[in-house]
Amino acid sequence: MMTKVNQLLDQVERLTSLADQQYDHARLEAIRNMNELEIEASVLKEEIAYNENMLAR
C-alpha cells in the first residue's frame, strides 16, 4: 500500500513539473489532476493507518 502512495506522490511531482511547463487550460488540467492525486494519496494513507490499527488489535 505504501508503494501505491509513493507512486501517487511521484505522479504529483511529475504533474507539477509538467504544469510549470504548460499554459492556460493544459496547466489548469494538470493542477486538477495533481489535486485529485493528492486527495487519493491522503485517502490511502488514512486506509493504511486504519488497517495498521486493526491489525494491531
PALUMFI-713242 format. One record per residue: residue number from 0; residue in three letters; y, z, x negated of N, C-alpha, C in turn. Coordinates in Angstrom, 3 decimals, decimal comma. Example, Ala and Ser with C-alpha at 12.3 -4.5 7.8 and 13.67 -1.06 7.14 Angstrom:
# PALUMFI-713242
pos  code  n.yy  n.zz  n.xx  ca.yy  ca.zz  ca.xx  c.yy  c.zz  c.xx
0  ala  -5,690  7,800  -13,190  -4,500  7,800  -12,300  -3,300  7,800  -13,200 .
1  ser  -2,250  7,080  -12,850  -1,060  7,140  -13,670  0,030  7,870  -12,900 .
END
This chain:
# PALUMFI-713242
pos  code  n.yy  n.zz  n.xx  ca.yy  ca.zz  ca.xx  c.yy  c.zz  c.xx
0  met  -1,187  0,000  -0,820  0,000  0,000  0,000  1,257  0,000  -0,868 .
1  met  1,243  0,766  -1,962  2,416  0,784  -2,842  2,654  -0,588  -3,465 .
2  thr  1,564  -1,326  -3,704  1,710  -2,674  -4,259  2,506  -3,541  -3,298 .
3  lys  2,202  -3,438  -1,998  2,917  -4,213  -0,991  4,394  -3,833  -0,970 .
4  val  4,679  -2,546  -1,041  6,072  -2,080  -1,060  6,787  -2,642  -2,273 .
5  asn  6,138  -2,567  -3,428  6,758  -3,093  -4,646  6,984  -4,592  -4,548 .
6  gln  6,042  -5,315  -3,936  6,213  -6,758  -3,750  7,415  -7,035  -2,852 .
7  leu  7,560  -6,248  -1,786  8,696  -6,434  -0,892  10,018  -6,144  -1,606 .
8  leu  10,021  -5,109  -2,413  11,244  -4,790  -3,160  11,572  -5,888  -4,175 .
9  asp  10,543  -6,475  -4,792  10,760  -7,600  -5,705  11,355  -8,785  -4,952 .
10  gln  10,858  -9,023  -3,728  11,402  -10,113  -2,920  12,865  -9,856  -2,596 .
11  val  13,203  -8,612  -2,315  14,599  -8,263  -2,030  15,471  -8,626  -3,229 .
12  glu  15,009  -8,280  -4,417  15,782  -8,598  -5,620  15,945  -10,107  -5,790 .
13  arg  14,860  -10,860  -5,574  14,942  -12,322  -5,699  15,893  -12,910  -4,660 .
14  leu  15,810  -12,396  -3,421  16,700  -12,902  -2,378  18,154  -12,549  -2,664 .
15  thr  18,376  -11,379  -3,228  19,737  -11,008  -3,606  20,270  -11,967  -4,664 .
16  ser  19,433  -12,284  -5,642  19,833  -13,221  -6,679  20,126  -14,595  -6,086 .
17  leu  19,259  -15,035  -5,181  19,488  -16,328  -4,524  20,769  -16,303  -3,699 .
18  ala  21,011  -15,188  -3,017  22,212  -15,082  -2,194  23,471  -15,212  -3,043 .
19  asp  23,411  -14,675  -4,262  24,557  -14,774  -5,155  24,834  -16,222  -5,557 .
20  gln  23,813  -17,080  -5,455  23,965  -18,475  -5,865  24,273  -19,396  -4,681 .
21  gln  24,191  -18,885  -3,473  24,359  -19,714  -2,285  25,737  -19,499  -1,661 .
22  tyr  26,040  -20,353  -0,699  27,306  -20,248  0,015  27,057  -20,206  1,514 .
23  asp  28,026  -19,674  2,239  28,120  -19,680  3,686  26,807  -19,339  4,386 .
24  his  26,301  -20,264  5,191  25,143  -19,997  6,053  23,904  -19,613  5,252 .
25  ala  23,623  -20,318  4,189  22,430  -20,030  3,388  22,516  -18,618  2,807 .
26  arg  23,704  -18,244  2,370  23,890  -16,892  1,822  23,669  -15,834  2,898 .
27  leu  24,215  -16,044  4,084  24,048  -15,083  5,169  22,582  -14,963  5,580 .
28  glu  21,882  -16,087  5,609  20,458  -16,065  5,951  19,656  -15,290  4,903 .
29  ala  19,974  -15,488  3,641  19,291  -14,756  2,569  19,559  -13,259  2,687 .
30  ile  20,778  -12,907  3,032  21,121  -11,489  3,195  20,359  -10,908  4,383 .
31  arg  20,256  -11,659  5,470  19,493  -11,179  6,621  18,028  -10,975  6,246 .
32  asn  17,463  -11,926  5,512  16,073  -11,791  5,068  15,910  -10,564  4,181 .
33  met  16,862  -10,346  3,307  16,819  -9,198  2,416  16,847  -7,901  3,239 .
34  asn  17,706  -7,837  4,239  17,787  -6,646  5,077  16,483  -6,403  5,822 .
35  glu  15,877  -7,467  6,324  14,599  -7,334  7,019  13,520  -6,814  6,073 .
36  leu  13,511  -7,305  4,838  12,532  -6,833  3,858  12,760  -5,366  3,495 .
37  glu  14,011  -4,978  3,393  14,309  -3,577  3,096  13,818  -2,670  4,225 .
38  ile  14,003  -3,112  5,466  13,530  -2,335  6,615  12,007  -2,250  6,592 .
39  glu  11,354  -3,380  6,337  9,894  -3,392  6,281  9,376  -2,477  5,169 .
40  ala  10,023  -2,509  4,018  9,622  -1,638  2,910  9,804  -0,170  3,294 .
41  ser  10,875  0,152  3,989  11,127  1,517  4,423  10,049  1,985  5,393 .
42  val  9,679  1,120  6,335  8,630  1,466  7,294  7,308  1,698  6,566 .
43  leu  6,998  0,837  5,602  5,762  1,003  4,847  5,759  2,300  4,044 .
44  lys  6,895  2,664  3,474  6,984  3,927  2,743  6,718  5,105  3,678 .
45  glu  7,261  5,037  4,906  7,024  6,104  5,871  5,540  6,165  6,242 .
46  glu  4,906  5,007  6,408  3,482  4,973  6,728  2,650  5,558  5,592 .
47  ile  3,039  5,250  4,365  2,335  5,801  3,201  2,450  7,319  3,196 .
48  ala  3,647  7,819  3,410  3,858  9,271  3,422  3,035  9,915  4,530 .
49  tyr  3,018  9,303  5,696  2,233  9,833  6,816  0,746  9,837  6,474 .
50  asn  0,251  8,707  5,952  -1,167  8,606  5,609  -1,549  9,609  4,523 .
51  glu  -0,691  9,788  3,540  -0,979  10,764  2,482  -1,014  12,171  3,056 .
52  asn  -0,101  12,451  3,987  -0,082  13,758  4,636  -1,359  13,978  5,443 .
53  met  -1,806  12,969  6,158  -3,025  13,072  6,959  -4,253  13,250  6,053 .
54  leu  -4,281  12,557  4,943  -5,406  12,682  4,021  -5,436  14,066  3,365 .
55  ala  -4,271  14,638  3,148  -4,196  15,948  2,526  -4,745  17,037  3,448 .
56  arg  -4,707  16,780  4,734  -5,224  17,762  5,696  -6,692  17,712  5,641 .
END
